[in-house]
Amino acid sequence: MEVLHEDNGKKGSFFIRVNDEKQAEMTYTWAGTERIIIDHTEVNDALRGKSAGKQMLMKTVEFAREKGIKIIPLCPFAKSVFQKVPEIRDVL
């Protein structure tokens, strides 16, 4: 399962395609130049239970670390993963 990334400088997303269709997506909005706000996560039934959401969040954390930015998790899913996984809280 490969997590892909799109960013237009204002908004972006990490997503998973299966047979050329987005089956999972985590969207974010830039808040200035040093923060992104994760605002939504959606995983289609075909990928439920396969850690698709967590894989997208981990790619988002990797992106934040590479860019030296912080994440504001407004999405309930992202917020819950940050609460459960202390090793990724450095980007909060």
C-alpha positions in Angstrom: 0.0 0.0 0.0 1.7 3.2 -1.2 0.8 6.5 0.4 0.9 9.4 -2.2 1.1 13.1 -1.5 -0.3 16.2 -3.2 0.2 19.8 -2.1 -0.7 23.0 -3.9 0.8 25.4 -1.3 -2.6 26.1 0.4 -4.0 22.6 0.9 -2.8 19.1 0.5 -3.5 15.5 1.1 -1.9 12.1 1.7 -3.9 9.4 -0.1 -3.9 5.8 -1.2 -5.1 4.7 -4.7 -6.3 1.2 -5.5 -7.0 0.6 -9.2 -6.6 4.3 -10.0 -9.2 5.3 -7.5 -8.6 7.1 -4.2 -9.6 4.7 -1.5 -8.2 6.6 1.5 -7.4 10.3 2.0 -6.1 12.5 4.8 -6.5 16.2 4.0 -4.7 19.2 5.5 -4.7 23.0 5.1 -1.6 25.2 5.6 -1.8 27.6 8.5 0.9 30.1 7.6 4.3 28.6 6.6 5.1 26.6 9.7 1.9 24.6 10.4 -0.5 22.3 8.8 -4.0 21.5 10.1 -5.2 17.9 9.5 -8.9 18.5 8.9 -10.3 15.2 7.6 -9.5 11.5 7.2 -11.6 9.1 5.1 -11.0 5.4 4.4 -13.3 3.5 2.1 -14.6 0.1 3.2 -12.1 -1.8 1.0 -9.2 -0.6 3.2 -10.8 -0.5 6.6 -8.9 -2.5 9.2 -5.7 -2.4 7.2 -4.1 0.6 9.0 -4.6 2.9 6.0 -5.4 5.8 8.2 -2.4 5.3 10.4 -0.1 4.9 7.4 -1.3 8.2 6.0 -0.8 9.9 9.3 2.8 8.5 9.6 3.6 9.9 6.2 2.2 13.3 7.3 4.4 13.2 10.4 7.4 12.3 8.2 6.6 15.2 5.9 6.3 17.6 8.9 9.7 16.4 10.2 11.4 16.9 6.8 9.9 20.4 6.5 10.5 21.4 10.1 6.8 22.3 10.6 4.1 21.5 13.2 0.8 19.7 12.9 -2.5 20.7 14.4 -4.7 17.6 14.4 -8.3 18.8 14.2 -9.5 15.6 12.6 -10.7 13.2 15.4 -8.9 10.2 13.9 -5.6 12.0 13.7 -6.0 13.4 17.2 -6.7 10.0 18.6 -3.5 8.5 17.0 -1.4 11.3 18.4 -2.9 10.5 21.9 -2.0 6.8 21.5 1.5 7.2 20.0 3.7 9.4 22.0 6.7 9.0 19.6 5.1 11.2 17.0 4.1 14.1 19.3 7.3 16.0 18.5 5.5 17.5 15.5 2.6 18.9 17.6 
